[in-house]
Amino acid sequence: MQIDGGTALVSGANRGFGRAIAAELLARGARVYAGARRPESVDLPGAQPLALDITDPDSIAAAVAAAGDVTILVNNAGSPPAADLLTADLDVVRAEFETHVFGTLEMTRAFAPVIEANGGGAVLNVLSVLSWYSAPDKGAYGAAKAAAWSMTNALRISLAPRGVWMSALHVGYIDTDMAAEVSDPKLPAAEVARIAADGIENNLAEIVVDEVSRNVQAGLSGGVRALYPWFWASSEMS
């Protein structure tokens, strides 16, 4: 997939990783629509602000009407991982799925025909290492990202014959506002954006950015005991 000369739409592009990937795509020669619920908050020179709420079908339809030249879609819009599956209000849990699963799906369904009509292109779903590994306090987020990963795999198979290639980005912590309270190592957003753009250009199905994500991905073949050895060790000792 050639980024130079293409047209990208990045959701959640007003800050954090969304702004970084929008900047990287601009630097590689793409025209970029920077989607945000508050388009006035977009401050990236060269990007065209676009009002977009991926949980609102009318907003998505308006974005399709305004951005009919898109060849690259970056489904980045998301919400912070904050809901425990057992204790959080169910509306909060549902909101995680509305954004990370159904919003991403609606964006893909809406823009896939646009990309196809423009000669083909790419869709990047920004997922997480939590697609493969869950923590109790981030249970809803992990479950939503796991569903989005499965959805991405299904959509890839359906879209490839139409000239639309789909990639999934997996990464641990990125140094953005969302991870401001995290003390673990964090990657610069610009570095992750560069790796993501390379993945788009090389038609990678899975863009696994960091060592944490690579280790967790490798652990999938070992089952839950390989992914959560600390849990089994504590259970067997009790």
TORGULUM-235068 format. One line per field, with one value per residue: x, y, z of N, C-alpha, C in turn; residue in three letters; residue number from 0. Coordinates in pm, whole numbers. Layout:
// residues N
n_x	(X:...);
n_y	(Y:...);
n_z	(Z:...);
ca_x	(X:...);
ca_y	(Y:...);
ca_z	(Z:...);
c_x	(X:...);
c_y	(Y:...);
c_z	(Z:...);
resn	(ala:...);
resi	(NUM:...);
// end
This chain:
// residues 238
n_x	(85:68:138:204:50:-198:-517:-602:-808:-818:-945:-1019:-810:-720:-546:-282:-199:-349:-315:-41:-14:-157:8:235:141:83:346:444:329:51:-286:-474:-756:-851:-1019:-1247:-1442:-1471:-1394:-1266:-1064:-852:-521:-324:-99:-170:-347:-691:-952:-1223:-1549:-1640:-1795:-1764:-1951:-2192:-2415:-2516:-2320:-2106:-2207:-2215:-1943:-1856:-1979:-1838:-1576:-1504:-1288:-1121:-859:-721:-800:-782:-869:-876:-998:-1089:-1147:-1039:-902:-1096:-1289:-1403:-1510:-1678:-1760:-1810:-2053:-2295:-2356:-2123:-1950:-2079:-2036:-1765:-1764:-1929:-1766:-1508:-1569:-1830:-1837:-1594:-1649:-1871:-1750:-1571:-1745:-1875:-1674:-1533:-1656:-1605:-1324:-1277:-1403:-1230:-1014:-894:-717:-630:-708:-649:-672:-649:-544:-443:-206:-368:-563:-497:-435:-560:-648:-795:-889:-906:-1084:-1317:-1224:-1018:-1173:-1331:-1132:-1031:-1252:-1256:-1019:-1076:-1286:-1146:-987:-1183:-1296:-1077:-1049:-1286:-1262:-1026:-1052:-1175:-990:-915:-704:-657:-518:-392:-297:-88:11:181:214:177:329:123:-156:-346:-202:-83:-66:72:351:516:745:710:636:737:485:528:716:575:383:541:622:370:289:484:401:151:231:366:175:115:-45:-58:66:299:419:595:819:675:421:497:591:358:194:340:299:37:5:61:-156:-378:-227:31:2:-85:93:145:-103:-178:26:-18:-272:-229:-75:-241);
n_y	(-119:213:504:768:1014:914:927:977:894:957:852:1001:1190:1418:1419:1248:915:914:1171:1156:948:1061:1280:1143:1018:1241:1338:1145:1198:1184:1302:1416:1358:1466:1321:1402:1435:1693:1899:2144:2114:2001:2044:2006:2100:2115:1903:1820:1913:1714:1663:1400:1133:819:657:740:694:883:1079:937:886:1148:1200:1023:1140:1377:1302:1160:1071:895:660:531:417:482:335:461:589:577:475:527:247:144:-4:-251:-580:-709:-519:-266:-31:-156:-4:138:-67:-151:79:65:-144:-33:167:46:-186:-187:77:86:-117:-6:216:88:-60:153:295:110:57:306:319:101:190:392:268:89:12:63:-44:33:-104:10:-166:-347:-477:-580:-705:-965:-1026:-999:-787:-760:-497:-377:-515:-487:-329:-496:-717:-599:-519:-770:-877:-698:-768:-1030:-959:-800:-993:-1143:-948:-885:-1106:-1088:-840:-831:-945:-731:-542:-407:-385:-507:-423:-494:-324:-383:-299:-211:15:351:667:881:1099:919:722:848:810:579:394:211:124:330:379:633:821:903:720:477:544:566:297:182:304:204:-62:-44:30:-199:-390:-548:-793:-814:-582:-576:-408:-378:-534:-638:-692:-876:-1087:-1162:-1235:-1456:-1621:-1706:-1955:-2127:-2140:-2054:-2099:-2034:-1765:-1652:-1722:-1654:-1656:-1926:-2031:-1912:-2013:-2287:-2295:-2221);
n_z	(0:-96:69:6:-179:-127:50:379:659:993:1291:1609:1611:1731:1944:2130:2024:1790:1681:1636:1442:1236:1179:1093:860:705:674:509:271:237:205:477:674:983:1219:1480:1778:1861:1632:1635:1812:1685:1605:1418:1180:835:832:772:965:1083:1177:1384:1537:1634:1747:1663:1416:1231:1234:1127:870:771:769:571:351:342:307:65:-80:45:97:289:604:942:1225:1513:1727:2067:2412:2752:2939:3193:3326:3540:3494:3677:3864:3755:3630:3408:3185:3143:3070:2836:2685:2631:2444:2247:2145:2084:1944:1801:1702:1560:1376:1239:1120:947:783:662:526:372:114:-1:-8:-175:-412:-475:-580:-411:-101:240:576:907:1220:1540:1796:2079:2320:2507:2366:2374:2632:2957:3232:3557:3636:3396:3249:3083:2873:2771:2691:2494:2312:2245:2114:1902:1778:1684:1515:1333:1205:1073:904:746:577:435:309:159:-109:-227:-261:-35:224:549:860:1192:1482:1749:2069:2374:2624:2526:2518:2605:2693:2786:2911:3118:3394:3421:3527:3411:3137:2846:2503:2270:2106:1842:1751:1755:1567:1336:1303:1267:1026:853:860:737:478:404:394:623:819:1096:1311:1530:1788:2016:2263:2477:2365:2167:2325:2464:2250:2157:2374:2346:2225:2428:2591:2869:3099:3024:2969:3207:3433:3699:3820:3825:3974:4224:4278:4299:4523:4724);
ca_x	(0:145:78:226:-54:-326:-596:-628:-895:-778:-1040:-952:-682:-692:-443:-225:-151:-420:-246:91:-24:-199:128:323:83:108:489:469:269:-93:-382:-526:-871:-831:-1151:-1256:-1574:-1462:-1294:-1191:-949:-745:-421:-215:-86:-181:-461:-824:-1039:-1349:-1635:-1663:-1822:-1780:-2066:-2310:-2426:-2535:-2189:-2029:-2261:-2170:-1800:-1846:-2017:-1736:-1443:-1526:-1164:-1037:-800:-664:-879:-719:-968:-799:-1078:-1112:-1169:-942:-943:-1126:-1407:-1394:-1628:-1767:-1805:-1847:-2188:-2301:-2354:-1982:-1899:-2135:-1973:-1638:-1792:-1983:-1655:-1398:-1617:-1934:-1795:-1493:-1717:-1951:-1657:-1518:-1854:-1909:-1566:-1481:-1698:-1538:-1186:-1284:-1435:-1114:-906:-839:-635:-601:-772:-570:-743:-557:-587:-365:-164:-482:-643:-453:-406:-655:-630:-928:-934:-922:-1151:-1408:-1139:-955:-1275:-1369:-1021:-1026:-1359:-1214:-917:-1147:-1359:-1048:-948:-1294:-1310:-964:-1080:-1395:-1228:-911:-1088:-1225:-878:-902:-623:-680:-411:-419:-182:-83:118:157:189:227:345:17:-236:-419:-112:-8:-47:143:494:590:802:615:699:693:377:582:783:470:322:632:611:237:288:562:317:51:297:411:59:124:-173:-43:178:325:515:693:856:565:320:554:595:222:151:405:240:-98:7:74:-280:-389:-119:147:-27:-106:160:135:-234:-178:118:-84:-387:-180:-16:-346);
ca_y	(0:336:615:891:1038:864:1012:903:945:905:888:1036:1245:1547:1408:1117:838:955:1288:1113:874:1158:1356:1054:1000:1368:1344:1049:1245:1162:1401:1358:1408:1442:1309:1425:1479:1840:1926:2265:2076:1952:2151:1952:2173:2035:1810:1880:1868:1654:1624:1256:1055:686:589:806:661:1004:1142:856:912:1281:1190:959:1240:1482:1247:1056:1033:819:531:472:444:443:329:486:645:482:529:470:123:178:-75:-388:-651:-749:-411:-143:-21:-222:97:169:-182:-143:191:15:-220:59:238:-34:-291:-147:198:47:-192:85:295:1:-87:275:343:7:83:427:281:14:272:476:186:2:79:-7:-9:-4:-102:27:-256:-337:-604:-628:-794:-1101:-1041:-917:-759:-738:-359:-336:-630:-450:-284:-614:-797:-526:-527:-908:-887:-620:-847:-1134:-890:-759:-1110:-1178:-844:-894:-1210:-1040:-718:-847:-958:-603:-450:-333:-466:-470:-452:-472:-273:-427:-229:-194:153:461:785:977:1135:803:642:944:761:452:407:116:185:372:415:760:806:919:595:380:588:529:152:156:346:103:-180:-17:28:-335:-479:-644:-825:-784:-493:-600:-299:-380:-664:-687:-750:-995:-1195:-1208:-1306:-1588:-1700:-1754:-2098:-2204:-2139:-1960:-2119:-1959:-1622:-1607:-1819:-1609:-1697:-2071:-2055:-1874:-2102:-2417:-2282:-2192);
ca_z	(0:-104:145:-70:-278:-81:140:502:764:1123:1396:1733:1565:1794:2047:2153:1911:1669:1624:1590:1317:1135:1143:1016:727:635:640:400:147:228:253:601:749:1126:1279:1625:1820:1859:1529:1667:1896:1598:1589:1337:1054:714:841:757:1073:1041:1290:1378:1657:1575:1808:1609:1273:1150:1223:1033:736:732:739:440:251:337:280:-35:-150:139:59:411:723:1068:1332:1633:1836:2175:2545:2846:3005:3331:3375:3589:3445:3785:3951:3683:3579:3277:3080:3117:2995:2701:2616:2579:2323:2147:2082:2030:1855:1708:1633:1463:1271:1157:1038:842:688:589:440:281:-24:-47:-42:-293:-528:-505:-633:-307:0:365:703:1025:1348:1651:1902:2202:2377:2585:2281:2403:2774:3032:3375:3613:3636:3256:3189:2974:2763:2712:2622:2373:2217:2197:2014:1786:1709:1609:1409:1233:1128:984:803:653:479:351:236:71:-250:-276:-271:90:314:688:955:1334:1555:1888:2141:2516:2665:2446:2603:2574:2810:2835:2995:3199:3530:3415:3555:3328:3017:2744:2377:2214:2008:1707:1713:1724:1441:1227:1286:1211:885:781:849:632:346:374:397:732:881:1237:1339:1673:1801:2124:2316:2559:2276:2104:2424:2490:2129:2157:2481:2314:2192:2550:2666:2980:3196:2976:2974:3345:3522:3838:3873:3851:4085:4350:4300:4341:4655:4825);
c_x	(89:72:89:122:-190:-398:-637:-731:-851:-882:-965:-816:-644:-585:-386:-177:-221:-355:-111:84:-72:-78:222:271:99:253:523:392:121:-169:-451:-648:-849:-967:-1148:-1398:-1581:-1355:-1212:-1069:-833:-648:-302:-207:-90:-295:-591:-914:-1173:-1428:-1669:-1681:-1853:-1892:-2198:-2320:-2445:-2402:-2101:-2076:-2217:-2022:-1778:-1877:-1908:-1600:-1453:-1403:-1071:-988:-737:-752:-802:-824:-894:-884:-1107:-1137:-1072:-994:-968:-1235:-1375:-1523:-1726:-1828:-1852:-1994:-2191:-2303:-2212:-1918:-1950:-2069:-1837:-1661:-1848:-1871:-1561:-1444:-1716:-1900:-1692:-1555:-1797:-1862:-1605:-1625:-1886:-1801:-1507:-1528:-1632:-1396:-1184:-1309:-1318:-992:-840:-750:-626:-687:-679:-657:-640:-610:-493:-311:-277:-586:-616:-435:-497:-615:-766:-976:-950:-998:-1240:-1329:-1076:-1055:-1317:-1258:-1005:-1133:-1321:-1106:-982:-1223:-1264:-1008:-1057:-1307:-1197:-994:-1187:-1353:-1115:-949:-1140:-1114:-857:-827:-638:-565:-458:-290:-192:35:80:127:255:228:246:-59:-306:-334:-33:23:32:292:579:647:696:692:650:587:430:651:681:402:409:623:477:232:370:478:209:115:340:300:70:-14:-171:82:200:445:627:717:745:460:371:556:456:168:211:344:103:-99:19:-50:-275:-280:7:126:-35:-38:149:3:-232:-84:52:-201:-341:-119:-121:-423);
c_y	(124:449:745:905:987:965:929:974:877:948:913:1100:1376:1540:1267:1048:879:1073:1247:1038:965:1239:1271:1034:1126:1375:1250:1082:1221:1291:1338:1434:1368:1441:1328:1468:1632:1878:2051:2235:2021:2066:2106:2026:2078:1937:1885:1828:1818:1613:1476:1198:914:606:646:779:783:1078:1067:881:1048:1279:1125:1060:1346:1431:1131:1013:948:688:459:514:394:452:339:530:539:554:463:341:146:94:-219:-461:-688:-632:-286:-148:-80:-122:137:57:-177:-30:151:-59:-131:130:143:-144:-234:-17:170:-29:-99:171:211:-30:35:314:237:28:207:392:194:96:361:395:95:78:-5:44:-57:7:-95:-54:-239:-474:-664:-699:-939:-1129:-947:-902:-722:-594:-302:-442:-595:-407:-404:-700:-731:-535:-668:-931:-814:-694:-956:-1073:-850:-876:-1151:-1076:-850:-992:-1161:-924:-735:-864:-827:-498:-365:-423:-415:-515:-426:-428:-316:-362:-223:-50:252:585:894:1009:1014:719:731:891:631:474:309:186:213:412:552:738:815:791:488:416:551:379:115:191:250:-23:-164:-30:-112:-438:-587:-668:-787:-698:-498:-513:-327:-521:-723:-756:-876:-1113:-1251:-1284:-1447:-1679:-1756:-1904:-2186:-2208:-2048:-1979:-2044:-1809:-1569:-1703:-1782:-1653:-1844:-2104:-2023:-1966:-2237:-2415:-2263:-2318);
c_z	(0:-31:67:-180:-239:8:260:587:893:1225:1527:1709:1633:1903:2048:2028:1782:1602:1568:1458:1205:1087:1058:875:643:587:525:273:130:261:373:653:896:1194:1429:1658:1822:1757:1555:1754:1814:1571:1503:1204:934:714:828:869:1020:1164:1278:1517:1609:1640:1757:1459:1184:1131:1124:890:685:696:603:329:233:293:181:-111:-64:77:179:528:845:1178:1465:1752:1942:2306:2640:2910:3153:3395:3414:3550:3555:3860:3878:3642:3438:3162:3044:3036:2851:2620:2558:2446:2212:2072:2010:1933:1753:1634:1526:1346:1180:1067:920:738:603:488:348:137:-84:-92:-166:-419:-570:-548:-532:-211:126:479:814:1149:1460:1768:2021:2237:2460:2498:2318:2551:2852:3177:3433:3605:3496:3178:3071:2851:2692:2635:2492:2268:2163:2090:1887:1707:1624:1491:1296:1145:1029:871:701:540:382:260:136:-76:-312:-284:-147:189:457:777:1097:1401:1701:1956:2288:2548:2569:2535:2559:2703:2870:2931:3090:3339:3536:3439:3474:3204:2911:2618:2331:2106:1865:1659:1676:1591:1321:1198:1223:1063:799:759:743:495:306:382:504:791:1029:1255:1489:1711:1899:2177:2402:2473:2207:2200:2452:2369:2124:2262:2450:2288:2316:2635:2787:3085:3154:2988:3116:3444:3670:3901:3911:3964:4219:4381:4353:4480:4764:4861);
resn	(met:gln:ile:asp:gly:gly:thr:ala:leu:val:ser:gly:ala:asn:arg:gly:phe:gly:arg:ala:ile:ala:ala:glu:leu:leu:ala:arg:gly:ala:arg:val:tyr:ala:gly:ala:arg:arg:pro:glu:ser:val:asp:leu:pro:gly:ala:gln:pro:leu:ala:leu:asp:ile:thr:asp:pro:asp:ser:ile:ala:ala:ala:val:ala:ala:ala:gly:asp:val:thr:ile:leu:val:asn:asn:ala:gly:ser:pro:pro:ala:ala:asp:leu:leu:thr:ala:asp:leu:asp:val:val:arg:ala:glu:phe:glu:thr:his:val:phe:gly:thr:leu:glu:met:thr:arg:ala:phe:ala:pro:val:ile:glu:ala:asn:gly:gly:gly:ala:val:leu:asn:val:leu:ser:val:leu:ser:trp:tyr:ser:ala:pro:asp:lys:gly:ala:tyr:gly:ala:ala:lys:ala:ala:ala:trp:ser:met:thr:asn:ala:leu:arg:ile:ser:leu:ala:pro:arg:gly:val:trp:met:ser:ala:leu:his:val:gly:tyr:ile:asp:thr:asp:met:ala:ala:glu:val:ser:asp:pro:lys:leu:pro:ala:ala:glu:val:ala:arg:ile:ala:ala:asp:gly:ile:glu:asn:asn:leu:ala:glu:ile:val:val:asp:glu:val:ser:arg:asn:val:gln:ala:gly:leu:ser:gly:gly:val:arg:ala:leu:tyr:pro:trp:phe:trp:ala:ser:ser:glu:met:ser);
resi	(0:1:2:3:4:5:6:7:8:9:10:11:12:13:14:15:16:17:18:19:20:21:22:23:24:25:26:27:28:29:30:31:32:33:34:35:36:37:38:39:40:41:42:43:44:45:46:47:48:49:50:51:52:53:54:55:56:57:58:59:60:61:62:63:64:65:66:67:68:69:70:71:72:73:74:75:76:77:78:79:80:81:82:83:84:85:86:87:88:89:90:91:92:93:94:95:96:97:98:99:100:101:102:103:104:105:106:107:108:109:110:111:112:113:114:115:116:117:118:119:120:121:122:123:124:125:126:127:128:129:130:131:132:133:134:135:136:137:138:139:140:141:142:143:144:145:146:147:148:149:150:151:152:153:154:155:156:157:158:159:160:161:162:163:164:165:166:167:168:169:170:171:172:173:174:175:176:177:178:179:180:181:182:183:184:185:186:187:188:189:190:191:192:193:194:195:196:197:198:199:200:201:202:203:204:205:206:207:208:209:210:211:212:213:214:215:216:217:218:219:220:221:222:223:224:225:226:227:228:229:230:231:232:233:234:235:236:237);
// end
